[in-house]
Amino acid sequence: MPLVPMKQILDEAVKSDYGVGAYNVNNMEQIQGIMQAAKETSSPVILQASRGALKYTSMYYIKHMVMAAVENDPDIPISLHLDHGNNLETCIQAIKLGFTSVMIDGSLKEDARTPTTFEENVEKTREVVDYAHKLGVTVEGELGTLGGIEDGVGSGIVKLTDPDEAVKFIQLTGVDTLALAIGTSHGAYKFKASPTLAMDIINAVEEKVPGIPLVMHGSSSVPAHLIEIINKYGGKLEKTMGVPMESIKEAIKRGIRKINVDTDGRLAITGAIRKYLSENLDAFDPRTYFGAAREAVYQTVKGKMVDFGTAGHAGDYKPCCLEDMKKEYQGK
């Protein structure tokens, strides 16, 4: 099975009313842990890489590690997605590498910190859509800005999505899926108390543009037990809260179909490695502690696949490829 366009994975989630996790990856062990969870739960999966991940891996390693996952688990629909592309050139680079989906974050300027105007966002997003759709590649846009900063992305300024602007944005750009700002936040230090999310924004956009898959960024739950493991074995993370799973489930009921998860994977890996090295002072083989990290990613992601409702849906449909999607776009 080739890599699948993200549009198909999310359109199928719309049909059956469930969410699909989009898990940020940087190395082999992360990918293996995620894929073990996907295989055991029979879940379609979105593997996504940020610009920071592409720089860390020198780009080509991400591509070929994900292709190894495709070969190893041919029954699992997998999409490879660029997270927070900052301009057309970055998106073109990812598409040429074989990514089947790209996000153009036109809500921020190329420094990934300064908010843009609505008109600037439309112009930047539209040029990516025009390029990507000719090649069958899915495009995600973003309207509004999230709090927090992660992997060098974020303004620290919260601007919630205006539903009326969202409708206009979708019509003007032709994006396949849209990330909404509803009060979530990037990074580990999201909230000091349980957040109140603007769920009504999801309802309003879904009502005005039914059927378009909506995206929730900054959706790691920052589980307390992962923080506790890190701090027990030498870490010094401050007390913090993420997005409660019950809130994510409610957002899925209202129309969220793609849920971005990055921080929770990092926390799971860090805690597992700290714990292993603290309990095995003679350890020097990276395979042992990276093996523990892989297991922690697997356990964390497996729970999310069940909670998001993704489990059991890998065999629901015949996966298509970029050539199939090119024809679909051309027929519009």
N, C-alpha and C positions, 0 to 999 in steps of 0.2 A: 504494500500500500504506500503511495507517495504521501508527502505532507499534504494536509487538507487545508483549503481556504478557511479562515476563521469564520467567515460569513456563514458557511454551511453549519458549522458547529453551533453557532449562536442562533441561527434560524431554527434549527431543530430544538434547541432549548426553549425557544419561544413557543413552539408547537406543543411541547409537553410540560411547560411551566416549571422549569428547574434552572438552577444556576450552574455555571461552569467556572472553576477556579483557573485563574491565569497566574502561574507560578514563576517568579523570577529565578533564573538560573545563572550560575557563574562557573560551575565546575562539574566534573563527571559524577561525583557522589550525589550532588543535588538531583541531577537528572535521573540517576539510577533509583534513588529513593522515591521520587515522584512517580516514576514509571512502574515501580513495584506496587505502589498504592493504586495506580490506575488499572493495572492488570488484575489485581486481586478484587477490586470493586467493579470492574468492567465499566470504567469511566472514560469518556472522551476527555482530552486534556489540552490546555493551551500552555506551551512553554514560552516564556517571554524573556527577552534580554534587553537591558537598558544600554544606553551609550557607554556607561561605565563598565558594563559587563563585556561589551565588544572590545573596549580598550584593554581591559584586564586580560582577555583571552586572545588578543591579536585577531579577533573576528573569526578567522577560519576554524578555530577550535570549536567554537559554539556550533557552527554549522555542522561540522562532521560528528560531534558528539550527539547532536539531535538526530542526525541521519542514522547513527548507530542505534538509537532508541527506536526509530521507525523500522529498521531491519529486525531488531530483537523482539519487538512487540507489534507485528503486522496487523493484528486484529483491533488495535486501539487507534481511533482517529486522533491525530496529533497535528496541531497548528503551531507554527513558529512565528512569533509576533515580536515586533520592535516596540519597546515601551518608551514613551516620551521622546520620539524623534523631534528634533528642534528645527529642522528645515528640510527642504526638498532634497538637497544633496545627501543628507543622512539617510533619508528614506530610500533614495535610489540605491545607495550603497547596500542597504539591507536587502532590498529586492534582488539585486544582482547576486547576493550571497545565497539566495534561495528562500528568504522569508516569504511566508504566504500571507502575511498581514503586517501592517505598519500603523503605528499611532503617530499622528502629527499633532503635537501639542501647541496649537496656535494661540492658546490662552496666555502664553508667555513668549517674550522675545527670545532671541537665540541664546541669550545668557542664561536661560532657564530660570530666571528669577523676576524679571520685570514684566508686569501684566501688559497685555496688548489691548487695543480697542476692539470692539466687535467687528468693525470693518477690516482691520488688519488680520484678525483671526480667520474671517471668511476667505480673504484673498489667499492666505498661506495654505489653508486647508484645501481649498478648491484646486490649487495647482498640483497638490499631491494626489487628490482624487483623479484628476485628469490623466496623470501619468500612470498611477497604479492600476486603475480599472482596465486600461488597455492591455494589461498583462494578467488580468484575473485576480489581482491582489486586493484583499480587504483593507479598508481604511477606517480607523477609529479617530474621531475628533474629540475635543474637550471644550466645554463652555463653562466659564466660571473658574475660580481658583480655590485650591485647597490650602489648609493651614499646614504648617510643618515643612520640613525639608528632608528628602531622602535621596541618596545617590546623586547629590548635587542638583536636585530638581525641587523647586518650590520657591514661592515668593514670600512665604510667611504671612501673606495677606489673604484673608478669607473673603471671597465674593461668591455668594450662592448663585446657582443657575436660575435665570429668569425663564419660566416655561414658555412664554410667548416668544422670547428671543431664540429659545431652543428650536421651536417649530420653524422659524424663519431661517435659522442656521442650517438645519437639515435640508430644507428646500434649496437654499442657495449653494450649498457645497456638494450635496449628493453623498455624504458619508454613509457608511453601512451601519455604524454603531456610534453612540455618543456617550462620553463620560460626563456625568453630572457632578456638580459640586453641591453636596447636601449637608455639609458639616463634618465630613470625615477629614482625616489628616494624615500626611505622610510621616514616616519615621516611627521610632519606638516610643518617643515621648509625645503621645497624642493628647491625652486628657488627664486631668487630676481627679475627675469624677466621671461617673457614667454619663456618656454624651446623650444629648437630645438631638436626633437627626431630623432634618426637614423632609420627612417621608412624603409630605403632600406634593413636593416637587416631582417625585417619581410618578405619582398618580396623575398629576396635571399633564406631564409630557406624554405619558402612556395614553391618556385620553385623547390628546390632540393629534398624536402621531402613533396610532396603534400598530403594534407589531415590530417596531424598530427595537433591536436589542439595546438595552441601556447598560451602562458600565459604572461600577463603583470602585474608585481608587481609594488608597489608604485604608484598606479593609482588613488588615491584620488585627487579630483579637488581643495580641500581646498577653498570652495566658500567664497568670500569676505563677504557676508552677515552673514555667521556663525561666522566669526572672529569679525565682528562688534557687533553682539549680545553679545558675550562673553565679549568684552571690554566695551561695554555700561553698563553692569551690574557687573562691578568690576574686570574683567579680565585684563591681561596685556600681551596679545600675540603680538609679533612683526609682522610687515607686511610681508607677505609671499605669494607665489603663488604655486599652485599645477599643475596638468596636465589638461590643458583645455579640456573640453568635445569634442570640435571639433577635437582635436588630438586623443582622444580615439576613436571617430567614424571613423577617418581615419585609425587607427590601426586595427579596426575591419574589415574594408573593405579589408585590406591587408592580414588578416589571424589570428588575435588575437581572441581567443574564450573564454578565461577566464580572467576576469578583477578583480584584488584584490582590495577591498575597506575596509579600516580600519579607517584611520584618520578621514574621513568625518563623520562616525558614532559617533566617540568620540566627535568631535566638536559639532555636533547636540545635543547630550545628555548634554554636559557641558553648552551650551548656554541656552537650555530649562530650566535646573535646576536653573541656576543663575537668569534667568529672572523671573521664578515663585517665587523663594524665595525673590527676591527684591521687587516684586509687592504684595506679600502676607506675610507681616512680622509676622503675627500670625500663619503661617503654621507650623505644626509639624507632620502631617501625611505623611509618606513616599509615600503612594499611590498617593497623589496629585502631588508631584513634579516628582516622577518616572513615573506617568501617562503622564505628560507633556513631559518627555524625550522619552517615547515610541511613542508619537504622532510625535515628531520631527524626530525620526528614520524612521518612516513610510513615512513621507513626503519626506525625503531625498532619501530613497531607491526607492520609487515609481517613482520618476523622473529618476533615473538611469536605472530602468528596461525598461522604455520607450525609453530613449536615447540609451541604448545598443542594442535595438531591441529584447530584451527577451520577451516583452509583447506579449501575444496571443499564445505562443508556448507550454504551459503546456499540452495541450491535443493532440499534434501532433503525439504522439507515445505511445505504450504500454510499461510502465516501466518494466525493468527487475530487477533481484535481484543478489546477489553475487553468488548463485549457478548457475544461467544462465551464468554469466561471467566466472566462473571457467571452464565451458565446452568450452566456446569460446577460452580461453587461451590454454586449453589442445588440441584444434583442430589445433593450429598453428604449 
